[in-house]
Amino acid sequence: MKEPSISDNRKAQKENSMRNAEIQYLRFLRTKEKPDNFSTLKVIGKGAFGEVKLVQRKNDGKIYALKSLVKQEMVCIDSHYSAAKS
């Protein structure tokens, strides 16, 4: 920011704006999503290991597809598969 035509006040505003944008981005990176942060709108698919849901994030209202897997089913089927191969 070494442009002579920009006032010191404008430079300070720009630096604060950039600093706040960086703080918001770093805060976003630290947040962990949990199933409790979403409300289910509709189940859009089911499979052998779980289902895919259409969900809405509670804090901002954005809509996502969320895949839920049942680990116990995956391990159980994998162990049966491994036993059958032997």
HUQUITA-V337104 format. One record per residue. RES is the residue in one letter. BURIAL is b if it has 16 or more other C-alpha atoms within 10 Angstrom, else e. Layout:
RES&BURIAL + RES&BURIAL
This chain:
M&e + K&e + E&e + P&e + S&e + I&e + S&e + D&e + N&e + R&e + K&e + A&e + Q&e + K&e + E&e + N&e + S&e + M&e + R&e + N&e + A&e + E&e + I&e + Q&e + Y&e + L&e + R&e + F&e + L&e + R&e + T&e + K&e + E&e + K&e + P&e + D&e + N&e + F&b + S&e + T&b + L&e + K&e + V&e + I&e + G&e + K&e + G&e + A&e + F&e + G&e + E&e + V&b + K&b + L&b + V&b + Q&b + R&b + K&e + N&e + D&e + G&e + K&e + I&e + Y&e + A&e + L&b + K&b + S&e + L&e + V&e + K&e + Q&e + E&e + M&e + V&e + C&e + I&e + D&e + S&e + H&e + Y&e + S&e + A&e + A&e + K&e + S&e
